[in-house]
Amino acid sequence: MIRLTLDGAWKLETLPGGPVFDAEVPGSVLDTWIKAGAVPDPYYGENEKKITPLFEKDFEYRRTFTAAPELLAEDKVELVCLGIDTLGEIFINGALIGRVNNMHREWRFNVKKALTPGENAIRVTLFSPAAFTARAYREGPVRYVGAGTMAGSGYLRKAHSQFGWDWGPMLPDAGIWRSLWLEGWSTARLADVYITQEHPPARGGPVTVRARARAELAELRRFWAEDRSLTARLRITPPGADAPRGDAVLETETAIADIREDAELSLVIENPSLWWPNGLGSGYGQPLYDVELRLEQGRAVLDTWKRRAGLRTMTISAEKDQWGREFTLTVNGVKLFSMGADYIPEDSVFPRINPRRTRRLLEDCARANFNSVRVWGGGYYPDDYFYDACDELGLVVWQDLMFACNVYELTAGFAANVREEVRQNMIRLRHHACLGLWCGNNEMEVAWREWEGVKNHSAALRADYIRLFEGLIPEVWRETDPRTFYWPASPSSGGGFDAPNDPDRGDVHYWEVWHGLKPFSAYREYLFRYCSEFGFESLPDLETIRCFAGTEDLNLFSPALEAHQRCPGGNGKILYYLSETYRYPKDFASLVYISQILQMESIQSGVDHWRRNRGRCMGAVYWQLNDCWPAASWAGIDYYGRWKALHYGARRFFAPIRATVFVDQTEAAPPGSLAGPLARTVRVFVHNDTMSGAAGKLFLSLKRRDFTVLREETLDVALPALSASEVLVRDYRALVNTTELERSCFVTAELRLTNGAALPVSRETALFVPPKYFSFRGPRYTVDVADREGEFAITLRADTFCRFVRIKIPGEDPVFSDNYVDITGEEGVEITVRKSGLRQTYSAETLRALLSAETGAPGGAPVMSVGDTY
């Protein structure tokens, strides 16, 4: 097999007769324009509005290449395109090779007859996606247009978010966005390889790995005339086997007696190392086996298929129970509480997404104790390196198919196109250990039940929904990857428009907190089986805002800030929740900070509640993980990779072993109580989401803001594996019995393991009143810095209780060991930062001086807490 890459230098022209630019492939039109300086930064200010209309044009990519005699001598030569966005025609030497209309799939064309020895010319004409969708919307039966989107996106198999969303810009780009090459081959190639596993009932026993291989002949008649024989050879190399070591490497082969039938091979791994989600395995990094299948003819290797596989069983348990039906990810027989967030494209300019950037994002997920990531259906199917990283990091992938918040007309052509798209992506991804389930779409079943803009469409379009997501796609799934769980929609109770947001079955999207303006405590009204979307917006860090807005625009309602707030009424919702919870901040930097605190508290309220009810509730996956551009959004990590307060909070509230504490407001104080309308009952739970039992000590303290202890107690607690339990209920009405006390007292719960660990595994704080009523004092901070090998240890102390202390190093963007933390005693808190994460070289003293300054950081003072914002 010979490959000639066509990646690299191309020319790009806007049709008809527009300027010609040097372009890179893989790439896109917008990426090319930006690099050439032909358009301004689309993310700055209101520049997007100037750029969106430019996509009403058509475009042409072109280049030349040399076809060597060896390539032309192969039996078959094909043009392989991994991704073309989206509508186009391909010409080689003036001859039309093929048409494309789906960015989510691979295209393969036989081009041998079009090639000539020596120099050849290839041309790819791309037609305007904006013009196509606008025309389709005018002429078609679908009337629905989502918030912040362009009309007609459902007619085109293109990332819907490129047409805008309520968190992203309208930049319907075009381009050759993935690699393409010429592939010459003779005799036969591997058309399909399917790897499956058989595990014994008892975990840890021998695992049988089976391979099913299908070969494709270049010329069938010639093959049989020459009586050629083929062999399929399977080889499995276990983790850590860097070189062949006799019995370490397993190998088998089989002759392909009939090319019309699949070859089947199997190997038994006697002592398997199992793959586990993050937090359940033996530590960081997962055991992955190298699996190689070769197609041979004699001593010649015709084709090779290589992948890495993790040995595990994985499914969703949807068994009946006393509450309805559970919805629980089950790995190697262990029921997992899913913890994670929803992933969207990392950039609206897709060529900017790369392995290094994606790897960092997913490592940040693992560092924050995620065990799951949901790939949302309005974006794209990520590249292989995304899933490779999830395999290595133990992140289970909930994989939406690329359908979201839309109405689809299932014509014959659309159905055929989608069938091939789904088939290809299931084949591409099915071998990954991280793949947890396939999901048909995002929010379309519930839309047909509840959304006014959707449910008033015709009965024929409603029937098309069932035909697509409960007919065509399951048919492809059964043929292609039946061992991976399939779920028709998110949210859903199983399909058929049967109560798709039922709290007692399936998964739920809950948006009454935020869109419905309900308080954070509303989460405690529901015991969802699995909440796969819930969220709260915040502003990104001020350093990020300065990348798209000038100083004159640092106002929540300036044109630049409103252009980067795509949720209708979003800024008003932030201010509403601020008014319900905190006092009005003194400046814009304080507003940015408080918005992130609100976001963190909102999500933690939901996660804590559902984790307390482990067994009935088995998943908390929030909206959303990341951003596609710098903006106000639901993301916990912003466009530039900066951790917001939410992601630091996730590191704590997703910790596998922890304590949670809250003031139970379901019990009102008795009539005439001086303590006011709120209860004084504090409830404490302990959680263990690992497979090993543990024991610990719980320290519960009632303190005043000056750290005076009013009451403290210690409790020995058992932490059984995979459990959550209430361990303490304490009524403080006798001690917190005045308005002054309720506004100046707080409770801390600290959990320490009795295994000799020096540091607590969990610290949580609760107030008796909303923070706006708490009498925070302006703190005086003391900062000490110690230089340790490879890191700095920063100790923060204050002369008063401090809520959500944020630390920044001016001019730096490191990830700290913790941030947005409470100072609850004179001992303060210790936070570490890796030296490798800093741009500059510091001594302990220079770093201490930077952190001790009252101003200096673009986002406000280096050390800041709630008490500093008034």
Salt bridges, closest charged atoms under 4 A:
GLU13 OE1 - ARG62 NH1 2.78
ASP22 OD1 - LYS11 NZ 2.33
ASP31 OD2 - LYS35 NZ 3.08
GLU46 OE1 - LYS49 NZ 2.88
GLU48 OE1 - ARG566 NH2 2.08
GLU60 OE2 - ARG62 NH1 3.02
GLU60 OE1 - ARG123 NH1 3.54
ASP75 OD1 - ARG222 NH1 2.75
GLU78 OE1 - ARG108 NH1 2.66
ASP85 OD1 - LYS158 NZ 2.67
GLU89 OE2 - ARG99 NE 3.10
GLU106 OE2 - ARG108 NE 3.72
GLU183 OE1 - ARG3 NE 3.11
GLU183 OE2 - ARG108 NH1 2.99
ASP192 OD2 - ARG214 NH1 3.79
ASP192 OD1 - ARG430 NH2 2.64
GLU198 OE2 - ARG210 NE 2.77
GLU216 OE2 - LYS76 NZ 3.92
GLU216 OE1 - ARG189 NH2 2.97
GLU219 OE2 - ARG222 NH1 3.64
GLU226 OE2 - ARG222 NE 3.37
GLU226 OE1 - ARG228 NH2 2.42
GLU251 OE2 - ARG233 NH1 3.32
GLU251 OE1 - ARG235 NH1 2.73
GLU253 OE1 - ARG233 NH1 2.53
ASP258 OD1 - ARG260 NE 2.95
ASP262 OD2 - ARG212 NE 3.43
ASP262 OD1 - ARG214 NE 3.03
GLU292 OE2 - ARG294 NH1 2.84
GLU292 OE1 - LYS306 NZ 3.56
GLU296 OE2 - ARG233 NE 2.95
GLU296 OE2 - ARG294 NE 2.98
ASP321 OD2 - ARG529 NH2 2.48
GLU326 OE2 - LYS335 NZ 2.89
ASP342 OD1 - ARG374 NH1 2.99
ASP347 OD1 - ARG352 NH1 3.87
ASP347 OD2 - ARG357 NH1 2.94
GLU363 OE2 - ARG359 NE 2.94
ASP364 OD2 - ARG360 NE 3.93
ASP364 OD1 - ARG367 NH1 3.98
ASP383 OD2 - ARG178 NE 3.09
ASP384 OD1 - ARG428 NH1 2.74
ASP388 OD1 - HIS432 ND1 3.99
ASP391 OD2 - HIS432 ND1 2.59
GLU392 OE2 - ARG308 NH2 2.52
GLU392 OE1 - ARG359 NH1 2.26
ASP400 OD2 - ARG374 NH2 2.85
GLU420 OE2 - ARG423 NH2 2.72
GLU421 OE2 - ARG157 NH2 2.85
GLU443 OE2 - HIS509 ND1 2.77
GLU452 OE2 - LYS455 NZ 3.20
ASP464 OD1 - ARG467 NH1 2.52
GLU475 OE2 - ARG419 NH1 3.08
ASP498 OD2 - ARG505 NH1 2.90
ASP502 OD2 - ARG505 NH2 3.04
ASP504 OD1 - ARG616 NH2 3.46
GLU533 OE2 - ARG374 NH1 3.02
GLU533 OE1 - HIS509 ND1 3.61
ASP541 OD2 - LYS808 NZ 2.92
GLU543 OE2 - LYS808 NZ 3.36
ASP608 OD1 - ARG658 NH1 2.72
ASP664 OD2 - ARG683 NH1 3.15
ASP689 OD2 - ARG611 NH2 2.86
ASP689 OD1 - ARG614 NE 2.67
GLU713 OE2 - ARG711 NE 3.81
GLU713 OE1 - ARG730 NH2 2.71
ASP716 OD1 - LYS697 NZ 2.48
GLU726 OE2 - ARG683 NE 2.60
ASP731 OD2 - ARG733 NH2 2.57
GLU740 OE2 - ARG704 NH2 2.58
GLU742 OE1 - ARG680 NH2 2.25
GLU750 OE2 - ARG752 NE 2.82
GLU750 OE1 - ARG763 NE 2.98
GLU764 OE2 - ARG658 NH2 3.00
ASP784 OD2 - ARG797 NH1 2.78
ASP787 OD1 - LYS835 NZ 2.58
GLU791 OE2 - ARG788 NH1 3.85
ASP799 OD2 - ARG777 NH2 3.84
ASP799 OD2 - ARG780 NH2 3.15
ASP813 OD1 - ARG642 NE 2.89
ASP813 OD2 - ARG839 NH2 3.10
ASP818 OD1 - ARG652 NH1 2.47
ASP822 OD2 - ARG803 NH1 2.65
GLU830 OE1 - ARG788 NH2 3.06
GLU845 OE2 - ARG848 NH2 3.01
